[in-house]
Amino acid sequence: MRLGINGAIFLLCGFLLGCTQEREVTGPWQLDNEQSRLSFVSTKAVDVSEVHRFSELSGSVSVAGEARVAVELASVDTLIPIRDERMRELLFETQTFPQASLAANVDIDGYLAMPAGSSLATSEQIMVNMRGISAAFSVDVLVTKVAADRFVVASLQPILVSADTFGLSDGVEALRAVAGLPSIGGSVPVSFVLSFVRLP
């Protein structure tokens, strides 16, 4: 599979399918938001780490194998409403940059050939775009063919994303200042589990 993330935050996270070797139409595929997750870990004051997530993801894989995932940055969920608001306004600037996106080209035939219930560990390249800045990441993923109409793609290990890469360093500093913290880490591990279901 060829995958792409920003982000996410994030992952992201990677993806699937189109036509069988007999040319039976088996796509497109839609991301199932309820069964998917993109999370990241922030570290403040040197050794205090917390897990956060984005609750709104969307995406699809075309019959040609073009995978796309969009992350609604305003859906950041840290379990603390005031911190969510500060991240939206000071870090992500969601009024101007509402989404991060992931893109990939998928090896359709290889994943269609997998028997239901089987998994494949592989390394893939993903492209992440955030704030108009694109960056490529090599991601170790586990692809599981849950059933004939569902695939799950999960990161095997976190993806390290630097704030500098996507122009977020000023936002990190603004968060640190408003919260009165001695430090906030400028690099975050991002993990994902992305579930895709075949459309009728």
N, C-alpha and C positions, 0 to 999 in steps of 0.2 A: 504494500500500500504506500501511496505517496500522500503525505499529510501536511497541513499547514496551521500555525497557532500564533497568537500575538503575545493568545493569549492568552492567555490568557492569560493569564492569566492567564494568569493562567495561565495549555495545554496546549492547547491543546491539543489535541487533541484527534481526524484521520478516517480512512473511510472507504466506501465500498460500491459496488456492483453495477450491473447493467444487463448484459445479455449472456446467456449460457453459450457453451461451445456449439450447441445446436441452433443458436441464434434465437432462442425463445426470449421474448422481451420480459425482463424481470425487474425493471426499474420504472421510474426513478425511486430513490430511497429518501425517506424523511427522517430527520433527527427527532427522537422522542425526548422532549425536554424533561418530562417527569421521571424518566429512567436514566437521565444523564447528569453529570456533575463536573464542574470546573472549579477547582479550589486552589488557594495559594496560602502561603504561610508568611506572616510578617514578624519581624523581630524588633523590639524596642528596648531601650535601656540596656543594651548589650545582650542580655540573656533571657528576656521575656518574649516568648514566641506564642503566636495565636493563629488559628486556622480560620480562614474566611472563604467565601464562595461567591459566585455569580449565579443568581437564580433563574435568569432568563437567557436561554440559548436557543438558536434556531439554525437549521442547516439542511442540506440535501446533498445527494449524490446523483448526478445525471446518468442516463444510459450510456454516455460516452466516458464515464468514469471521472468526471470533474466534481470534486468534493469541495463544499463551502460550508463554513460554520461562522455565524455571527454571534458576538457576545454583547449583550446590552449592558454597558458599563454602569448605568444607573441602577441596575439590579444588584449591585454589590451588597453583600449581607455579612456583616461582622458581628451581629447580635447586639450591637450598641447603636441605636438610631442616630445619635449625634455624630458618632464616628462615620457612619454611612454617609451622612450629609456632608461632612468635611471631605471625605474621599471623593464624592461626586463633584463638589465645587472646587476644591483646592488641588486635588491630585489628577483626577481624570478629566476635569472640565467638560462634563457631559453636555452642557448646553452647546458647546462647539464641536466636541468629538464624542458623539453618543455611542459609537460602536467600536469594537475591535473585531478583526476578521481573521479567519484561518483559511488556508486554501491548500489543496493537494490534488495530484493526479493519481488515480487509483488503479492498481493492477486487478482489473475486473475478473479476468478468467481464473487467476490464481485463487481468489477468494470464493468464487462460485464452485470451484473444484473441491473445496473442503467439505467433508461430511458433516452433517449436523451434529453438534455436540463437541466438535474438535476445536482446538486452539492452535495458533501459530505465533511464535515470538519472532519479531523482526525489527530491523532498524530502518526508519524512514525519515525523509526530509519533509519538513513542513514550512510553510511561509506564513508569517504573521504580519498583519498591518495594524498599526495603531498611530493615531495622530498624523496620518499621512506618511508614516515611516514604515518601511518594510524590512524584515529581517528573517533569515532562514535559520532553522534549528534542526539538528539531527535528534530524533526521538526514538527511544526504544519502546515498542508497543507490543501488546498482546491482543491479537485479533481472535475473537471467538465467534464461530457460527452457531448461534444459539438454536436457530431453527431455519427452515427454508426461507422464512420471511423476516429474519432478524439477525443483525450482526452487532457485536459490541467491540469497541476499540478502547483499550485502556493503556495509560502510560505505565511502563514497568518500573520506572524510576522518575523522580521529579525533574522537571526542566528548570534550569536556573535562568531567570530573566533579570537583567540589570535595568534599573531605572534609567541609566544613561542611554541605553540603546534606543529608547522611545521618547526621549526628551522629558522624562518625568522627575528629574532630579530636583528642579525648583519646587515642584509640587510636594515631594517628600520633605524638603526643608520647611515648606509652609506648614505642613502637618505637624512636624516636630515642634515648630515654634508655637503654634496655637495650642498644642496639647501640653506645652511646658516640659517636654521630654529631653533628656540629655542626648539621645540618639535614636534614629530609626534606620534600620538596615536598608541599603540601597539595592540589594539583590534578593529576590524572592523565589522559592521553589514553587513550581506550578504543577499540578497533577490533574488528570482528567479521566472520566469514564464516559464514553459517548455511545449511545445506543441508536441504531438506525433500523427503521422498519420499512418494508417494501410497501409502496402504495399500490392500490388496485389498478 
